[in-house]
Amino acid sequence: MSHYSQIIRTFAHEMDNSIRHEGKVESIEGRHIRVKIVQNSACSACKVASHCNASESKEKVIDVFGAPSRNLRVGDEVVVSTSGKTAGRALVLGFGLPLVLMMAVLVLMLAIGQNEGIAALSAVAVLVPYYFVIWLVRDRIASTVSFTIE
């Protein structure tokens, strides 16, 4: 088995697993629960992370819809999870398709004889309508992305 096929198999296996984050319940409104998680960079667990500028962490709020409150209270520690396939879909929509779109516009602009500056600006500018369309269909996307509280 080649090295690349093993990487692809490992990636596919990881996509089948769930992604989990620990967090605290921030608010509860009926069956809508907001959970605040702290997302750490890969190097934040390093022993010298406090002496390095590369380590960082970000607070994010995850909306969990349709979840029974199960006697949860604001401030409770919970684990929020989603499937690896959902995470893969989010990566494709957020990074994969925009990259492909930018490269296509860049190559097209260069092929029709535009200078590199105009081609680069056009490639970046194509992201404005792309993310506007993503914003327009956000409810539809949200219905396919589901988080659960374990």
N, C-alpha and C positions, 0 to 999 in steps of 0.2 A: 504494500500500500504506500502510495506516495505521501510526502509530507503535506502537500496541499489538500489532498483528500481527507487526511486525518484532521486538519484544521477545520475543514468544512463540516465534517461529522461532529466534531466537538462543538462548533458554533450551533449546528442544528439541535444538538442535544441540549445545549444551554437554553435555546429558545423555547424548548418544551418545558423547562422548569419554571417555577414561579419566581418572581422577584419580590422580595419582602423588605420592608423598612419599619423600624420601630418609631413610634411617635406618640404625641399626646393629643387627646381630644381637645380641640379648640372651641367648637360650638356644636350644638345639636338642635336641629330644627325639624321635628318630625322624623322622617326617614332619611334626612340629609345630614350627614355628619362630616364636619371639617376636621382633618387631622394634620397637625404641624409635624413635619419630619425635618431632621437635619441630614442633609446629603453631604457626605465627606468625599473629598478627592481621594484618589487611590493612594496617595503618599501621605495622607494625614495620620495614618496609623504608624508611620515610621518613627523610630526613637529620636531622630534629630529634627522632626517636623517643626518643633517650636523655634528652631534656629534657621529655618529655611523659608524663603518667600514663596515657594511653589505650593506649599500645602494650604488648603483652604476648605471651608465648609460653608454651605448655604442652607438657609431655612426655606422650606417650601410648604405650601398648604395643599393637601390632597382632598378633593371632594369625593365622598363615598355616598352614592345615591342608592336608595332602596334598601338600605341596611337597617335591620331592626336595632333599636338602641340597646337592647339586652341589658338594661340597668346600667348603661354607661353614663358617666358624669363628666362634665368638663374637667380636664386635668388628668383623667385616667390614662395610663399607659396602654397602648394597643399596638398590634402589628397589622400593617396595611400590606396587602399583596395584590399582584396582578400576574397574568400569565406572561411567559416569555414571548409568545406570539404577539400579544398586545404591545409589548415593549418594542419588538421588531417593527411592527406597523408604524409606531410613533417615530422610530428612527428613520424609516424610509420617508415618511411625510415631512419630517422636520429637517432632515439633512440630505438624504439620498436623492430624492427628486429635485430639490433646489440645486444640488451640485450638478446633476445631469442637465438640467435646464440652463444653468449658467454656462456650462461647457459648450452646449449646443449653440447658444447665442454667440458666444465668443468665436467659435469656429466659423459659424455662418457669417458673422460680420467681417472677419478676416478674409473669408473666401470671396466676398463681394467687393473687396478692395478698400475697406475702411481702415484707417490707421489704428494702431494698437490702443491708443488712449480712448478713442470712441468705442472700440470693440469692448474694452474693459468696462467702461461706464455702462454700456448697453447690457453687458452680462450681469452687472450688479443691479441695474434698474429693472431687469425682468423679475427680480424678486418681489418688487412692490405689488404687482398684480397677483403674483403667485400667493403671497401671504394674505392678500386681501380676499382671494377666493377661499383660502383655508379659513379665514375668519368668518366668511359668509356661511360656510358649511360646518361651523364648529359644533352645532347641536347634533348634526348627523355623525360627526366624528366622535363626539362624546358618548353617543349611544353605542358605539362599537368598542369603546375603551371603558372597561369596568374594573373598579377596585373593590376589594372585599376586606372586611375586618375579620381577622382570625381570632 
